[in-house]
Amino acid sequence: MGLYFGRYENAEVALRVVRLEGRLACAAYVAAATRPAYFILLDFEDGRVTSIRDFRYVPYIATEAAFEVVEP
């Protein structure tokens, strides 16, 4: 997982936890945008990430998605 999320370290992307269609997801805000450019869905089992679905190259999903930012 470190390599996957490490690619965001040098990019102008801020990841925030959101509730998207009833499940937790990461919203990717590019270059300080006020709306996410795309979402990343994570599946967990026994406290470990079992799958990552990154919708970076499907930005139209984020244009109409209803979501709620989860405050820390």
One Martini backbone bead per residue (centre of mass of N, CA, C, O) as a GRO file, in nm:
protein
   72
    1MET     BB    1   0.054   0.065  -0.017
    2GLY     BB    2   0.286   0.269  -0.008
    3LEU     BB    3   0.326   0.295  -0.314
    4TYR     BB    4   0.053   0.396  -0.390
    5PHE     BB    5   0.041   0.655  -0.194
    6GLY     BB    6   0.324   0.774  -0.275
    7ARG     BB    7   0.232   0.911  -0.549
    8TYR     BB    8   0.088   1.156  -0.385
    9GLU     BB    9   0.317   1.313  -0.240
   10ASN     BB   10   0.411   1.496  -0.517
   11ALA     BB   11   0.131   1.583  -0.552
   12GLU     BB   12  -0.160   1.797  -0.605
   13VAL     BB   13  -0.299   1.608  -0.358
   14ALA     BB   14  -0.594   1.577  -0.162
   15LEU     BB   15  -0.700   1.361   0.092
   16ARG     BB   16  -1.040   1.269   0.175
   17VAL     BB   17  -1.282   1.170   0.381
   18VAL     BB   18  -1.580   1.005   0.266
   19ARG     BB   19  -1.928   0.981   0.193
   20LEU     BB   20  -2.024   0.730  -0.053
   21GLU     BB   21  -2.297   0.570  -0.089
   22GLY     BB   22  -2.253   0.463   0.230
   23ARG     BB   23  -1.934   0.489   0.199
   24LEU     BB   24  -1.610   0.487   0.240
   25ALA     BB   25  -1.378   0.736   0.107
   26CYS     BB   26  -1.165   0.890  -0.125
   27ALA     BB   27  -1.093   1.225  -0.193
   28ALA     BB   28  -0.962   1.404  -0.478
   29TYR     BB   29  -0.780   1.702  -0.453
   30VAL     BB   30  -0.684   1.928  -0.700
   31ALA     BB   31  -0.523   2.209  -0.657
   32ALA     BB   32  -0.731   2.323  -0.435
   33ALA     BB   33  -1.000   2.227  -0.476
   34THR     BB   34  -1.359   2.214  -0.392
   35ARG     BB   35  -1.369   1.956  -0.574
   36PRO     BB   36  -1.347   1.651  -0.662
   37ALA     BB   37  -1.197   1.460  -0.924
   38TYR     BB   38  -1.192   1.190  -0.742
   39PHE     BB   39  -1.209   0.842  -0.641
   40ILE     BB   40  -1.138   0.612  -0.361
   41LEU     BB   41  -1.178   0.270  -0.306
   42LEU     BB   42  -1.204   0.075  -0.004
   43ASP     BB   43  -1.130  -0.250   0.114
   44PHE     BB   44  -1.204  -0.450   0.407
   45GLU     BB   45  -1.022  -0.699   0.621
   46ASP     BB   46  -0.926  -0.724   0.928
   47GLY     BB   47  -0.793  -0.420   0.897
   48ARG     BB   48  -0.743  -0.462   0.582
   49VAL     BB   49  -0.653  -0.403   0.270
   50THR     BB   50  -0.801  -0.564  -0.031
   51SER     BB   51  -0.893  -0.302  -0.206
   52ILE     BB   52  -0.849  -0.086  -0.500
   53ARG     BB   53  -1.047   0.188  -0.640
   54ASP     BB   54  -0.944   0.394  -0.902
   55PHE     BB   55  -1.100   0.703  -1.050
   56ARG     BB   56  -0.900   0.894  -1.206
   57TYR     BB   57  -0.996   0.800  -1.520
   58VAL     BB   58  -1.314   0.881  -1.404
   59PRO     BB   59  -1.426   1.193  -1.359
   60TYR     BB   60  -1.742   1.190  -1.408
   61ILE     BB   61  -1.824   1.078  -1.131
   62ALA     BB   62  -1.759   1.350  -0.963
   63THR     BB   63  -1.959   1.564  -1.090
   64GLU     BB   64  -2.240   1.406  -0.949
   65ALA     BB   65  -2.162   1.333  -0.675
   66ALA     BB   66  -2.272   1.234  -0.361
   67PHE     BB   67  -2.123   1.384  -0.066
   68GLU     BB   68  -1.942   1.351   0.258
   69VAL     BB   69  -1.749   1.493   0.478
   70VAL     BB   70  -1.522   1.359   0.710
   71GLU     BB   71  -1.451   1.445   1.014
   72PRO     BB   72  -1.183   1.414   1.247
   0.00000   0.00000   0.00000
